[in-house]
Amino acid sequence: MQVLTTSTATQYLKFTTRSTVTTSDIILLYCEDKNTSEVITIDSVDVSSYYTQIGALFTLTENYNYTFKICTNNTSSVLQANDYTNILTSTNDTIDLTGSNATITVKHFGKIFCTNQTTYSLNDNEYRSKNTTSEFIYI
């Protein structure tokens, strides 16, 4: 899970991808809480030896959960953002676009949580240490 903020500046996603991501690819973003979707263009791609980092402009709402897919941008398809709602829940490597002769290849699938907290942790207050005398009985 990626953690992003409500910032309107470029934000970055880091991940290990199935295949090479380029700036001509797109991000299909689905808000699980509002049941809306949108298409986001990728502004920058930086590949290191272990992961890929992409930069894009997101318009996110705090404390909301999102699902995203990084896909090939098939410009022959004339689908609107709302048409992506159903295909975002599929985990297929290839998405068939109804009413079109095109397919979209999914390069990465992931989740985003939006928060403005600077010290946010998914495990915050989940694990607590206990004092013990560490006395063990051996048989």
C-alpha positions as CSV (number, residue, x, y, z in Angstrom):
1,M,0.0,0.0,0.0
2,Q,1.2,3.5,-0.9
3,V,0.6,6.5,1.3
4,L,0.0,9.8,-0.4
5,T,-1.3,13.2,0.8
6,T,-3.9,15.7,-0.5
7,S,-1.1,17.8,-2.0
8,T,-1.7,19.2,-5.5
9,A,2.0,19.0,-6.3
10,T,3.6,16.0,-8.0
11,Q,3.6,12.9,-5.8
12,Y,5.5,9.7,-6.3
13,L,4.7,6.0,-6.3
14,K,7.4,3.4,-5.8
15,F,6.9,-0.2,-6.9
16,T,8.3,-3.2,-8.6
17,T,6.6,-3.6,-12.0
18,R,5.8,-6.4,-14.4
19,S,7.2,-4.6,-17.4
20,T,8.8,-1.2,-18.3
21,V,6.6,1.8,-17.5
22,T,6.8,4.9,-19.7
23,T,5.3,8.4,-19.6
24,S,2.9,7.4,-22.3
25,D,1.2,4.9,-19.9
26,I,-1.7,5.9,-17.7
27,I,-2.9,5.4,-14.1
28,L,-6.4,4.2,-13.7
29,L,-7.4,5.4,-10.2
30,Y,-10.6,4.2,-8.5
31,C,-11.8,5.7,-5.2
32,E,-13.3,2.8,-3.1
33,D,-15.1,5.2,-0.7
34,K,-16.7,7.5,-3.3
35,N,-17.1,4.8,-6.0
36,T,-15.5,7.1,-8.6
37,S,-12.7,6.7,-11.1
38,E,-10.4,8.8,-13.1
39,V,-7.5,8.5,-15.6
40,I,-4.2,10.2,-14.6
41,T,-1.3,10.8,-16.8
42,I,2.3,9.9,-15.7
43,D,4.6,13.0,-15.6
44,S,7.9,11.2,-14.9
45,V,9.4,7.8,-14.7
46,D,12.7,6.9,-12.8
47,V,14.0,3.3,-12.8
48,S,16.5,2.3,-10.2
49,S,18.0,-1.2,-9.8
50,Y,15.2,-2.4,-7.5
51,Y,12.1,-0.4,-8.2
52,T,10.4,2.1,-10.5
53,Q,9.3,5.5,-9.3
54,I,6.6,7.5,-11.2
55,G,5.5,11.0,-10.6
56,A,2.0,12.2,-11.2
57,L,-0.5,14.9,-10.1
58,F,-3.2,13.3,-7.9
59,T,-6.4,14.9,-6.6
60,L,-7.0,12.8,-3.4
61,T,-9.3,13.1,-0.4
62,E,-7.9,12.6,3.1
63,N,-8.7,9.3,4.8
64,Y,-10.0,7.7,1.6
65,N,-8.8,4.4,0.0
66,Y,-7.9,4.1,-3.6
67,T,-7.1,1.2,-6.0
68,F,-4.8,2.0,-9.0
69,K,-3.6,0.2,-12.1
70,I,-0.8,1.4,-14.3
71,C,-1.7,0.4,-17.8
72,T,-0.7,1.0,-21.4
73,N,-2.5,4.0,-22.9
74,N,-4.5,2.8,-25.8
75,T,-5.6,6.0,-27.6
76,S,-7.8,4.1,-30.0
77,S,-10.2,3.6,-27.1
78,V,-12.7,6.4,-26.5
79,L,-13.8,5.3,-23.1
80,Q,-14.6,7.9,-20.4
81,A,-13.2,7.7,-16.8
82,N,-16.5,6.2,-15.5
83,D,-16.1,3.3,-17.9
84,Y,-13.0,2.2,-16.0
85,T,-15.0,1.6,-12.7
86,N,-15.7,-2.1,-13.4
87,I,-12.4,-3.0,-14.9
88,L,-10.4,-1.6,-11.9
89,T,-11.7,-4.4,-9.7
90,S,-10.4,-7.1,-12.1
91,T,-6.9,-8.5,-11.5
92,N,-6.4,-9.6,-15.1
93,D,-3.1,-8.9,-16.9
94,T,-5.1,-7.7,-20.0
95,I,-8.4,-5.9,-20.0
96,D,-10.8,-6.3,-22.9
97,L,-12.6,-3.0,-23.6
98,T,-16.2,-3.6,-24.4
99,G,-17.2,-2.0,-27.7
100,S,-13.7,-1.6,-28.8
101,N,-11.1,-3.6,-30.7
102,A,-8.4,-2.6,-28.2
103,T,-7.0,-4.2,-25.0
104,I,-5.1,-2.6,-22.2
105,T,-2.1,-4.3,-20.6
106,V,-1.9,-3.9,-16.8
107,K,1.7,-3.3,-15.7
108,H,1.1,-2.8,-12.0
109,F,-1.8,-3.1,-9.6
110,G,-1.8,-1.5,-6.1
111,K,-3.6,0.5,-3.4
112,I,-3.2,4.0,-2.1
113,F,-4.3,5.5,1.3
114,C,-4.5,9.3,1.5
115,T,-3.5,11.0,4.7
116,N,-1.8,14.3,5.7
117,Q,-0.3,12.8,8.9
118,T,3.4,13.0,8.7
119,T,4.0,10.1,11.1
120,Y,1.3,7.8,9.9
121,S,1.8,4.1,10.4
122,L,-0.5,1.3,9.4
123,N,0.5,-0.6,12.6
124,D,0.2,2.4,14.9
125,N,-0.6,1.2,18.4
126,E,-1.2,-2.4,17.2
127,Y,1.8,-4.0,18.9
128,R,2.6,-3.3,22.5
129,S,5.6,-4.6,24.4
130,K,5.0,-6.4,27.7
131,N,7.4,-6.6,30.7
132,T,8.4,-10.1,31.5
133,T,10.8,-11.9,33.8
134,S,11.8,-14.2,31.0
135,E,11.7,-17.2,33.3
136,F,11.6,-20.4,31.3
137,I,11.2,-24.0,32.6
138,Y,13.3,-26.6,30.8
139,I,12.2,-30.3,31.0
